[in-house]
Amino acid sequence: MWGDIIVGLLIAAMAAGAVIKIVSEKRKGSKCIGCPYSKDCSKRQGR
């Protein structure tokens, strides 16, 4: 029972971390999250 709760909490924490990462990158203006060229690529220039 405790194992199930711990696993559930870990999965929830990973999902929350992913959402926080996506939101923070979008606020910075990144179009392609995780891409090293996301601030310089052609998608950012409106193409």
C-alpha positions as CSV (number, residue, x, y, z in Angstrom):
1,M,0.0,0.0,0.0
2,W,2.7,2.5,0.9
3,G,4.6,1.5,-2.2
4,D,1.7,2.4,-4.4
5,I,1.4,5.8,-2.7
6,I,5.1,6.5,-3.1
7,V,5.0,5.5,-6.8
8,G,1.9,7.7,-7.4
9,L,3.6,10.7,-5.7
10,L,6.7,10.2,-7.8
11,I,4.7,10.1,-11.0
12,A,2.8,13.2,-10.0
13,A,6.0,15.0,-9.1
14,M,7.5,14.2,-12.5
15,A,4.4,15.3,-14.4
16,A,4.3,18.5,-12.4
17,G,8.0,19.1,-13.1
18,A,7.4,18.6,-16.8
19,V,4.5,21.1,-16.8
20,I,6.5,23.7,-14.9
21,K,9.4,23.3,-17.4
22,I,7.1,23.7,-20.4
23,V,5.4,26.8,-18.9
24,S,8.7,28.5,-18.0
25,E,10.3,27.8,-21.4
26,K,7.2,29.2,-23.2
27,R,7.3,32.3,-21.0
28,K,11.0,32.8,-22.1
29,G,9.8,32.7,-25.7
30,S,11.1,29.3,-26.8
31,K,9.2,27.7,-29.6
32,C,11.0,24.3,-29.5
33,I,11.5,23.3,-25.8
34,G,14.8,21.5,-25.3
35,C,16.3,22.6,-28.6
36,P,19.6,24.3,-28.1
37,Y,18.9,26.6,-31.1
38,S,15.3,27.5,-30.0
39,K,16.0,31.2,-29.7
40,D,17.8,31.4,-33.1
41,C,15.8,29.1,-35.3
42,S,13.6,30.2,-38.2
43,K,10.4,29.3,-36.4
44,R,11.1,32.1,-34.0
45,Q,11.4,34.6,-36.9
46,G,7.8,34.0,-38.0
47,R,8.6,31.6,-40.9
